[in-house]
Amino acid sequence: MTVSTRPRAATDRPGRVGQVARGDEMAVSTRPRAATDGRSHPQPERHVSAAPVQAAAAGTAVAGMALDFTLPAELQAREPPEARGLARDEVRLLVSYYHSDRIVHARFADLPDFLAPGDVLVANDSATLPAALDARRSGCQGDEGEGAADTIALHLSTHLLDNLWVVEPRRVVGRRGEVLALPGGGTATLLAPYAGSQRLWVAALDLPLPVLEYLQRWGRPIAYPYVRGAWPLAMYQTVYAREPGSAEMPSAGRAFTPAVLERLRQQGVAFVAITLHTGVSSLEAPEPPYAEPYRVPIEVVEAIRASRERGGRVIAVGTTAVRALESAAGDRGQLIASQGWTDLVITPQRGVRVVDGLITGLHEPRSTHLALLEALAGRQHLERAYQAALEGRYLWHEFGDLHLLLP
């Protein structure tokens, strides 16, 4: 299998954070990671892969390039692990140490074996909404012809204020002022394209019930064509989900179970939560993330400070947790309890300031998520880890396997 790189458009924005409320003036200074492969921490001996990546493109990676590779169709997880006869925590876990390039193959239930007392896990506790609705178009002109009517999927992405939402009419070209008929007598009026997007719109919702009640009655989880069958909302929730608000599941935390969380607690590994409500993703084209609301509470800042004082590591559960933490870091890398909106794109040129490790899924070729991973672990290690995942037949997407990156 060949892993190659190719240039991308320059999407490295300066990490603008809008409408930020800085509360509880408490800051934690981040520290540089020591050059260690974590040998002072437990490293269970399991099957180790050291197969090198054969790069198809000569030279080293340059700014604005993201990892490119071919993802075989059979490595897409098409149903939840429960449908494959596995418990949540029985999905596979690729553990890679980015200072030594050491790779270990395990199961997610083994996660506590790779962590140590004093470490802190920071997860995203946003709960997934049943954000997909059937919507009926009428009176359309253009490709459909005047007077045509059809039913489409409308995905709610991000709540802005009052009855205004960012929405995605799936696989159609929306029209300014178009009114979409929703179940139960609701409507969604497309007001204007969102942030210059060709697929996202600002829409005004007129619903017969409060939005959460309405979605519980009429909505369903957002699912993409690679998923076989329809699965209930519970399959798209983490066990620690608390505040509804995400259009799509913060899936890096899906494999956690009460048993894994209890083992971590007994071992002295802290588990704390930020909140970042994720909008819809784009599987049609690799786009930078749009602004999303986040909150980093004072309890998380205190937990990270305590971990640093004990010599522990800060390990984010998912790229959304990384984005929230990095958005809450000041110019000098000090973590500040805050909330607001972030459109931060983390690239190797920007780097990361707060986290030492990351639990994440396996990401699409050339995605901005891979740029974030490279910012943490470096291009050479990322190529090595993804080669191991491809050769090991790991499964991609929200119902797939997971990757733990450690120093």
C-alpha positions as CSV (number, residue, x, y, z in Angstrom):
1,M,0.0,0.0,0.0
2,T,1.4,3.4,-0.9
3,V,0.9,6.5,1.0
4,S,1.5,9.8,-0.8
5,T,1.1,13.5,-0.3
6,R,-0.3,16.2,-2.5
7,P,-0.7,19.9,-2.1
8,R,-3.8,21.4,-0.6
9,A,-5.2,24.9,-0.6
10,A,-3.9,27.1,2.1
11,T,-6.5,26.7,4.8
12,D,-4.4,27.7,7.8
13,R,-6.3,30.5,9.3
14,P,-4.9,32.4,12.3
15,G,-7.2,30.6,14.8
16,R,-9.8,33.3,15.1
17,V,-12.1,32.8,18.0
18,G,-15.3,34.9,18.0
19,Q,-17.5,36.1,20.8
20,V,-15.2,34.6,23.5
21,A,-16.2,35.0,27.1
22,R,-13.2,34.6,29.3
23,G,-14.5,33.5,32.7
24,D,-12.8,32.5,36.0
25,E,-9.4,34.1,35.4
26,M,-7.4,30.9,35.9
27,A,-4.6,29.9,33.5
28,V,-2.5,26.8,33.2
29,S,0.9,27.2,31.5
30,T,1.4,24.4,29.0
31,R,4.8,22.7,29.0
32,P,6.9,21.3,26.2
33,R,6.7,17.5,25.8
34,A,9.9,15.8,26.8
35,A,11.5,13.7,24.1
36,T,10.3,10.3,25.4
37,D,8.4,7.5,24.0
38,G,6.6,7.1,27.3
39,R,8.7,4.2,28.6
40,S,8.1,5.5,32.1
41,H,4.5,4.6,31.6
42,P,3.0,1.1,31.1
43,Q,3.5,-0.3,27.6
44,P,2.0,-3.8,27.3
45,E,3.7,-6.0,24.9
46,R,1.4,-6.9,22.1
47,H,1.9,-7.4,18.4
48,V,4.2,-4.6,17.2
49,S,4.3,-3.5,13.6
50,A,7.3,-1.6,12.3
51,A,6.6,-1.7,8.5
52,P,7.9,1.5,6.9
53,V,5.8,3.6,4.6
54,Q,6.9,3.8,1.0
55,A,6.2,7.4,0.0
56,A,5.1,7.9,-3.6
57,A,5.9,11.6,-3.7
58,A,9.6,12.6,-3.4
59,G,10.8,15.1,-0.8
60,T,9.4,16.2,2.5
61,A,5.9,17.5,3.2
62,V,5.5,21.3,2.9
63,A,3.0,23.7,4.4
64,G,-0.5,23.1,3.2
65,M,-0.2,19.4,2.4
66,A,-2.2,16.7,4.1
67,L,-1.7,13.0,4.1
68,D,-3.0,11.2,1.0
69,F,-3.7,7.5,0.7
70,T,-6.1,5.1,-0.9
71,L,-8.8,3.8,1.5
72,P,-10.1,0.4,0.3
73,A,-13.9,0.3,0.4
74,E,-13.9,-2.9,2.5
75,L,-12.2,-0.9,5.4
76,Q,-15.2,1.3,5.9
77,A,-17.2,0.3,9.0
78,R,-20.7,-0.1,7.7
79,E,-22.5,-0.8,10.9
80,P,-22.0,-0.4,14.7
81,P,-19.6,-2.9,16.3
82,E,-22.6,-4.3,18.2
83,A,-23.9,-5.5,14.9
84,R,-20.6,-7.2,14.2
85,G,-20.9,-9.1,17.5
86,L,-18.6,-6.8,19.5
87,A,-19.0,-4.8,22.6
88,R,-18.3,-1.1,22.3
89,D,-14.9,-1.4,24.0
90,E,-13.9,-4.4,21.9
91,V,-13.1,-2.4,18.8
92,R,-9.4,-2.4,17.9
93,L,-7.0,0.2,19.2
94,L,-3.9,1.2,17.3
95,V,-1.4,2.7,19.8
96,S,1.4,4.7,18.3
97,Y,4.3,6.4,20.1
98,Y,5.3,9.4,18.0
99,H,8.7,10.0,19.5
100,S,9.9,6.4,18.9
101,D,7.6,5.3,16.1
102,R,6.6,2.3,18.2
103,I,3.3,0.8,17.2
104,V,1.2,-1.6,19.3
105,H,-2.1,-3.4,18.3
106,A,-4.6,-3.8,21.1
107,R,-8.3,-3.5,21.9
108,F,-10.0,-0.4,23.3
109,A,-10.7,-2.2,26.5
110,D,-6.9,-2.2,27.0
111,L,-6.8,1.6,27.1
112,P,-6.1,1.8,30.9
113,D,-2.9,-0.3,30.4
114,F,-1.4,2.4,28.2
115,L,-2.1,5.3,30.7
116,A,-0.7,6.0,34.1
117,P,-1.7,7.7,37.4
118,G,-1.6,11.4,36.9
119,D,-2.7,11.4,33.3
120,V,-5.9,13.2,32.4
121,L,-8.4,12.4,29.6
122,V,-10.3,15.3,28.2
123,A,-13.5,14.3,26.3
124,N,-16.3,16.1,24.5
125,D,-19.6,15.6,26.3
126,S,-21.8,17.0,23.6
127,A,-24.8,14.7,22.9
128,T,-25.9,13.9,19.3
129,L,-29.1,15.3,18.0
130,P,-31.4,13.3,15.7
131,A,-30.6,16.1,13.2
132,A,-31.8,14.6,9.9
133,L,-35.3,15.6,8.7
134,D,-37.3,14.8,5.6
135,A,-38.1,18.1,3.8
136,R,-40.3,18.7,0.8
137,R,-39.5,21.1,-1.8
138,S,-42.2,22.7,-4.0
139,G,-42.5,25.3,-6.6
140,C,-38.8,24.8,-7.6
141,Q,-37.4,26.2,-10.8
142,G,-34.2,25.1,-12.6
143,D,-33.0,21.5,-12.9
144,E,-36.2,20.1,-11.3
145,G,-38.4,22.2,-13.6
146,E,-41.1,24.7,-12.6
147,G,-43.6,23.3,-10.2
148,A,-41.6,20.3,-9.4
149,A,-41.8,18.8,-5.9
150,D,-39.5,16.3,-4.2
151,T,-38.4,15.1,-0.8
152,I,-34.9,15.7,0.3
153,A,-32.9,15.2,3.6
154,L,-32.3,18.3,5.5
155,H,-29.5,18.2,8.1
156,L,-29.5,20.7,11.0
157,S,-25.9,21.6,11.6
158,T,-25.5,24.4,14.2
159,H,-27.9,26.5,16.3
160,L,-27.1,30.2,15.9
161,L,-29.7,32.1,17.8
162,D,-33.5,32.0,18.4
163,N,-34.9,30.1,15.4
164,L,-31.9,30.5,13.2
165,W,-29.8,27.4,12.3
166,V,-27.1,26.5,9.9
167,V,-28.6,23.7,7.7
168,E,-27.5,21.5,4.9
169,P,-30.1,20.5,2.2
170,R,-28.5,17.3,1.0
171,R,-27.5,16.8,-2.6
172,V,-29.5,19.7,-4.0
173,V,-28.8,23.4,-4.8
174,G,-30.7,25.6,-2.3
175,R,-32.3,28.8,-3.3
176,R,-32.5,32.0,-1.3
177,G,-36.0,32.4,0.1
178,E,-37.0,28.8,-0.6
179,V,-39.4,27.3,2.0
180,L,-39.0,23.7,2.8
181,A,-42.0,21.8,4.3
182,L,-41.0,19.7,7.3
183,P,-43.0,17.0,9.1
184,G,-45.8,18.0,11.5
185,G,-46.4,21.3,9.8
186,G,-42.9,22.8,10.4
187,T,-41.0,24.8,7.8
188,A,-37.4,25.8,7.1
189,T,-36.8,29.0,5.1
190,L,-33.4,29.3,3.4
191,L,-32.3,32.9,4.1
192,A,-28.7,33.1,2.8
193,P,-25.7,30.9,2.1
194,Y,-23.6,30.4,5.3
195,A,-20.1,31.8,5.3
196,G,-19.9,31.7,1.5
197,S,-20.6,27.9,1.4
198,Q,-22.2,26.3,-1.5
199,R,-23.8,23.6,0.6
200,L,-24.7,25.2,4.0
201,W,-27.4,27.8,4.5
202,V,-28.7,30.0,7.3
203,A,-32.3,29.0,7.8
204,A,-35.3,30.1,9.9
205,L,-37.1,27.2,11.5
206,D,-40.8,27.5,12.3
207,L,-41.7,24.4,14.3
208,P,-44.8,23.3,16.2
209,L,-42.7,22.2,19.2
210,P,-39.5,23.2,20.9
211,V,-36.7,22.1,18.7
212,L,-35.4,19.3,20.9
213,E,-38.9,17.8,21.3
214,Y,-39.5,18.2,17.6
215,L,-36.3,16.4,16.6
216,Q,-37.0,13.6,19.1
217,R,-40.4,13.1,17.4
218,W,-39.5,13.7,13.8
219,G,-35.7,13.5,13.4
220,R,-33.3,10.7,12.9
221,P,-29.5,10.5,13.3
222,I,-27.4,11.8,10.3
223,A,-26.1,8.8,8.4
224,Y,-24.0,8.5,5.3
225,P,-24.2,6.1,2.3
226,Y,-21.5,3.8,3.6
227,V,-23.7,2.9,6.7
228,R,-25.9,-0.1,6.1
229,G,-29.3,0.0,7.7
230,A,-30.9,2.6,10.0
231,W,-29.7,2.7,13.6
232,P,-31.3,4.3,16.6
233,L,-30.0,7.4,18.2
234,A,-28.5,5.4,21.1
235,M,-25.9,4.0,18.6
236,Y,-24.7,7.5,18.0
237,Q,-24.2,8.6,21.6
238,T,-21.3,8.3,23.9
239,V,-21.9,6.9,27.4
240,Y,-20.9,10.2,29.0
241,A,-22.9,12.5,26.6
242,R,-24.6,15.2,28.5
243,E,-25.7,18.3,26.6
244,P,-27.6,17.8,23.3
245,G,-26.2,19.9,20.4
246,S,-24.0,18.0,18.0
247,A,-25.2,17.2,14.5
248,E,-22.9,14.3,14.3
249,M,-21.5,12.1,17.1
250,P,-18.1,13.1,18.6
251,S,-17.2,9.5,17.7
252,A,-13.7,9.2,19.2
253,G,-15.4,8.5,22.6
254,R,-17.9,6.0,21.4
255,A,-15.9,3.0,22.6
256,F,-15.8,4.1,26.3
257,T,-17.9,1.9,28.6
258,P,-18.7,2.2,32.3
259,A,-16.2,-0.6,32.8
260,V,-13.4,1.2,31.1
261,L,-14.2,4.5,32.9
262,E,-14.1,2.6,36.2
263,R,-10.8,1.1,35.5
264,L,-9.4,4.5,34.6
265,R,-10.7,5.9,37.9
266,Q,-9.2,3.1,40.0
267,Q,-5.9,3.6,38.2
268,G,-5.8,7.4,39.1
269,V,-6.4,8.6,35.5
270,A,-8.7,11.7,35.6
271,F,-11.6,12.0,33.1
272,V,-13.0,15.5,32.5
273,A,-15.2,17.0,29.8
274,I,-15.3,20.1,27.6
275,T,-18.3,20.8,25.3
276,L,-18.0,21.5,21.6
277,H,-21.1,21.0,19.5
278,T,-20.1,19.6,16.1
279,G,-21.7,20.6,12.9
280,V,-22.2,18.5,9.8
281,S,-19.1,17.1,8.1
282,S,-18.5,17.1,4.4
283,L,-17.6,13.7,2.9
284,E,-17.9,15.1,-0.6
285,A,-15.0,17.5,-0.3
286,P,-12.4,18.1,2.4
287,E,-13.4,21.5,3.8
288,P,-12.1,23.3,6.8
289,P,-14.4,23.3,9.8
290,Y,-16.9,26.0,10.2
291,A,-17.4,27.9,13.4
292,E,-18.7,25.8,16.3
293,P,-19.7,26.7,19.9
294,Y,-17.4,25.4,22.6
295,R,-17.0,25.7,26.4
296,V,-13.9,24.8,28.5
297,P,-15.0,25.0,32.2
298,I,-12.8,25.9,35.1
299,E,-12.9,22.3,36.3
300,V,-11.0,21.2,33.2
301,V,-8.4,23.9,33.6
302,E,-7.9,22.8,37.2
303,A,-7.7,19.1,36.3
304,I,-5.0,19.8,33.6
305,R,-3.1,22.0,36.1
306,A,-3.1,19.1,38.6
307,S,-2.0,16.6,36.0
308,R,0.9,18.8,35.0
309,E,2.0,19.2,38.6
310,R,2.0,15.4,38.9
311,G,4.0,14.9,35.8
312,G,1.0,13.5,33.9
313,R,0.0,13.7,30.3
314,V,-3.0,15.5,28.8
315,I,-4.8,13.2,26.3
316,A,-7.7,14.5,24.3
317,V,-10.5,12.3,23.3
318,G,-11.2,13.3,19.7
319,T,-10.1,16.2,17.5
320,T,-13.1,18.3,18.8
321,A,-11.6,18.2,22.3
322,V,-8.2,19.3,20.8
323,R,-9.9,22.2,19.0
324,A,-11.7,23.4,22.1
325,L,-8.6,23.2,24.3
326,E,-6.4,25.0,21.7
327,S,-9.1,27.6,21.2
328,A,-9.1,28.3,25.0
329,A,-5.3,28.7,25.1
330,G,-3.9,32.2,25.3
331,D,-1.2,33.7,23.1
332,R,1.5,32.3,25.4
333,G,-0.1,28.9,25.5
334,Q,-1.9,29.4,28.8
335,L,-5.2,27.5,29.1
336,I,-8.0,29.8,30.2
337,A,-11.6,28.8,31.2
338,S,-13.7,30.2,28.4
339,Q,-16.5,29.8,26.0
340,G,-17.4,31.1,22.6
341,W,-17.2,30.2,18.9
342,T,-14.2,28.7,17.2
343,D,-13.2,28.1,13.6
344,L,-9.7,27.2,14.5
345,V,-7.9,25.0,12.0
346,I,-4.8,23.3,13.5
347,T,-2.0,22.6,11.1
348,P,1.6,21.5,11.5
349,Q,2.7,25.1,11.0
350,R,0.6,26.2,14.0
351,G,1.3,23.2,16.2
352,V,-0.5,22.2,19.4
353,R,0.1,23.8,22.8
354,V,-2.1,21.9,25.3
355,V,-2.3,18.2,24.6
356,D,0.3,15.5,24.7
357,G,-1.8,12.6,23.3
358,L,-4.9,11.9,21.4
359,I,-7.6,9.2,21.0
360,T,-9.1,9.5,17.6
361,G,-10.8,7.6,14.8
362,L,-9.1,6.9,11.5
363,H,-9.6,9.8,9.1
364,E,-10.3,10.3,5.4
365,P,-7.4,11.0,3.1
366,R,-6.4,14.7,2.8
367,S,-8.7,15.8,5.6
368,T,-8.0,18.7,8.0
369,H,-8.2,16.1,10.8
370,L,-5.0,14.6,9.4
371,A,-3.3,18.0,9.5
372,L,-4.2,18.2,13.2
373,L,-2.7,14.7,13.8
374,E,0.5,15.8,12.0
375,A,0.7,18.9,14.1
376,L,0.9,16.6,17.2
377,A,2.8,13.6,15.9
378,G,4.7,14.7,12.8
379,R,4.4,13.6,9.2
380,Q,6.8,10.7,9.3
381,H,5.1,9.1,12.3
382,L,1.6,9.7,10.8
383,E,2.6,7.9,7.6
384,R,3.9,5.0,9.6
385,A,0.8,4.7,11.8
386,Y,-1.6,4.9,8.8
387,Q,0.4,2.3,6.9
388,A,0.1,0.0,10.0
389,A,-3.7,0.7,10.1
390,L,-4.1,-0.1,6.4
391,E,-2.0,-3.3,6.6
392,G,-3.7,-4.3,9.8
393,R,-7.1,-4.0,8.2
394,Y,-8.4,-1.5,10.7
395,L,-11.9,-0.1,10.1
396,W,-12.6,3.6,9.4
397,H,-15.5,6.0,10.2
398,E,-17.6,6.5,13.3
399,F,-18.4,2.9,13.9
400,G,-14.8,1.8,13.2
401,D,-11.6,1.3,15.2
402,L,-9.5,3.9,17.1
403,H,-6.0,5.3,17.2
404,L,-4.2,6.4,20.4
405,L,-1.2,8.7,19.8
406,L,1.2,9.0,22.7
407,P,4.6,10.7,23.2
